Amino acid sequence: MTRNHRSTSPRFPRRRPSVPVALGLVVTASLVGSVAQSAEPAVMSGEWGPAACAAWNADPVLIRDLVDSGWIKNDKGRGYKVLQVYRSDCDDKPTMELRVALQDGKAQCVYGGPVQTQQLDRSADYVMHATSKRWQEMGAGEYGAMKAMMLGRLSFSGPYGEAMGNMKPFGNFLLLAGKVPGDARCP
């Protein structure tokens, strides 16, 4: 009996991968991709805070203009101001906090992370919130702080007059939502 090395044995037939196997590979690859994509922290989460703090410090308008206007000096003697933010379609309370202090003549972010300040001073500190969609729009520069507040797209509490005198820096703050990478899932 002569063996033909090219023929296949009836016990081990050569088959092409079946459709279910191919689909399984595609599903597995997409799940791995989803896990890799969600490695970024959720926007406005405590884990997102350090990157937002670093982006604040890299913005010349924020670090300079908030000193020039006197905004940074209204810290009620604590040595820093607090800004807390959240996405109102995800939660009804702040999820991330920035602390800004006068350092080396600049309004520097000195803390970015989970909310730590439980008692805010409403005459010096701010809480800002908007829906995820509105944060995306503001982060993309579709409109600035004044329009966002006037149209009710951004809600805030804090010293209103002080905020009105700092619309350009606050506009730059809103742009951080588009500059700092993050996942769209709720924090």
WOGI-V89006 format. One record per residue. N is the residue number from 0. RES is the residue in three letters. SS is DSSP state (H for helix, E for strand, C for the rest). PHI is phi in whole degrees, -180 to 180 (* if undefined). NEAR is the number of other C-alpha atoms within 8 Angstrom. Layout:
# WOGI-V89006
[[N RES SS PHI NEAR] [N RES SS PHI NEAR]]
This chain:
# WOGI-V89006
[[0 MET C * 2] [1 THR C -99 3] [2 ARG C -98 4] [3 ASN C -101 5] [4 HIS C -69 5] [5 ARG C -89 4] [6 SER C -80 5] [7 THR C -106 8] [8 SER C -76 6] [9 PRO C -64 5] [10 ARG C -75 4] [11 PHE C -125 6] [12 PRO C -69 7] [13 ARG C -79 5] [14 ARG C -130 4] [15 ARG C -80 4] [16 PRO C -57 6] [17 SER C -75 6] [18 VAL H -60 6] [19 PRO H -60 6] [20 VAL H -66 8] [21 ALA H -62 9] [22 LEU H -65 8] [23 GLY H -60 8] [24 LEU H -66 8] [25 VAL H -65 8] [26 VAL H -62 8] [27 THR H -61 8] [28 ALA H -63 8] [29 SER H -71 8] [30 LEU H -67 8] [31 VAL H -63 8] [32 GLY H -63 8] [33 SER H -65 8] [34 VAL H -64 8] [35 ALA H -66 7] [36 GLN H -68 8] [37 SER C -82 8] [38 ALA C -69 7] [39 GLU C -75 8] [40 PRO C -70 10] [41 ALA E -67 13] [42 VAL C -59 13] [43 MET C 74 12] [44 SER C -88 14] [45 GLY H -59 14] [46 GLU H -71 9] [47 TRP H -79 15] [48 GLY H -55 16] [49 PRO H -59 11] [50 ALA H -70 9] [51 ALA H -66 11] [52 CYS H -63 13] [53 ALA H -64 9] [54 ALA H -67 11] [55 TRP H -57 13] [56 ASN H -67 11] [57 ALA C -91 6] [58 ASP C -98 9] [59 PRO H -63 8] [60 VAL H -67 10] [61 LEU H -64 14] [62 ILE H -74 13] [63 ARG H -98 10] [64 ASP H -66 10] [65 LEU H -75 14] [66 VAL H -86 14] [67 ASP H -57 7] [68 SER C -81 8] [69 GLY C 89 8] [70 TRP H -53 10] [71 ILE H -66 13] [72 LYS H -75 7] [73 ASN C -82 9] [74 ASP C -117 11] [75 LYS C 56 6] [76 GLY C 78 6] [77 ARG C -84 6] [78 GLY C 93 8] [79 TYR C -161 11] [80 LYS E -111 13] [81 VAL E -117 13] [82 LEU E -123 11] [83 GLN E -116 13] [84 VAL E -135 12] [85 TYR E -161 16] [86 ARG E -101 14] [87 SER C -68 11] [88 ASP C -85 8] [89 CYS C -107 10] [90 ASP C -155 9] [91 ASP C -118 8] [92 LYS C -148 6] [93 PRO C -57 12] [94 THR C -118 14] [95 MET E -145 16] [96 GLU E -132 17] [97 LEU E -117 14] [98 ARG E -118 12] [99 VAL E -122 13] [100 ALA E -134 13] [101 LEU E -79 13] [102 GLN E -138 7] [103 ASP C 53 4] [104 GLY C 75 6] [105 LYS E -127 10] [106 ALA E -83 14] [107 GLN E -94 11] [108 CYS E -75 13] [109 VAL E -110 9] [110 TYR E -154 11] [111 GLY E -143 16] [112 GLY E 174 13] [113 PRO C -61 11] [114 VAL C -60 11] [115 GLN C -121 5] [116 THR C -81 6] [117 GLN C -85 5] [118 GLN C -115 4] [119 LEU C -87 8] [120 ASP C -100 6] [121 ARG C -66 9] [122 SER C -91 6] [123 ALA C -136 12] [124 ASP C -105 13] [125 TYR E -131 13] [126 VAL E -127 11] [127 MET E -126 12] [128 HIS E -149 12] [129 ALA E -158 14] [130 THR C -72 11] [131 SER H -56 11] [132 LYS H -60 7] [133 ARG H -68 10] [134 TRP H -60 13] [135 GLN H -62 10] [136 GLU H -62 10] [137 MET H -67 16] [138 GLY H -64 13] [139 ALA C -86 9] [140 GLY C 79 8] [141 GLU C -66 7] [142 TYR C -161 8] [143 GLY C -96 10] [144 ALA H -64 13] [145 MET H -60 8] [146 LYS H -63 8] [147 ALA H -59 12] [148 MET H -74 10] [149 MET H -64 7] [150 LEU C -92 7] [151 GLY C 74 7] [152 ARG C -86 10] [153 LEU C -132 12] [154 SER E -106 9] [155 PHE E -150 8] [156 SER E -127 9] [157 GLY C 146 11] [158 PRO C -69 11] [159 TYR H -60 7] [160 GLY H -60 6] [161 GLU H -62 8] [162 ALA H -63 10] [163 MET H -62 8] [164 GLY C -81 7] [165 ASN C -133 11] [166 MET H -63 10] [167 LYS H -63 8] [168 PRO H -61 11] [169 PHE H -65 11] [170 GLY H -61 10] [171 ASN H -67 11] [172 PHE H -61 10] [173 LEU H -63 13] [174 LEU H -65 12] [175 LEU H -60 12] [176 ALA H -61 13] [177 GLY H -99 12] [178 LYS H -88 8] [179 VAL C -91 9] [180 PRO C -61 7] [181 GLY C -170 9] [182 ASP E -86 11] [183 ALA C -78 7] [184 ARG C -63 6] [185 CYS C -71 7] [186 PRO C -67 9]]
